[in-house]
């Protein structure tokens, strides 16, 4: 399934914002990509993940879609996540926000 942004309440969106030194942005993206491909994409309820790099090199934003908030909580409890979280924490500060899309306009 592809990423589809729609305000229908059927999907839970997880936004992760990572603040990083510009020299470490691509290393962080590589680590996040490895984690997404090896653990997150195999998690129950996962739909899609998209990465965005800020042009100033200081942030990486992840837009992830899940079937439910319960699925997000379940993947967070996966012991395979621990080494990735530790490695990410050594490179960047981060915060996560669970969201419902409340408005979307498409061409």
Protein Blocks (a to p, Z undefined) as FASTA:
>chain_A
ZZddddehpaccddddddddfklmmmmmmmmmmmmmmmmmmpghiabdcddddfklpacc
dddddfbfklmmmmmmpmklmmmmmmmmmmpccdddddddfbdcdZZ
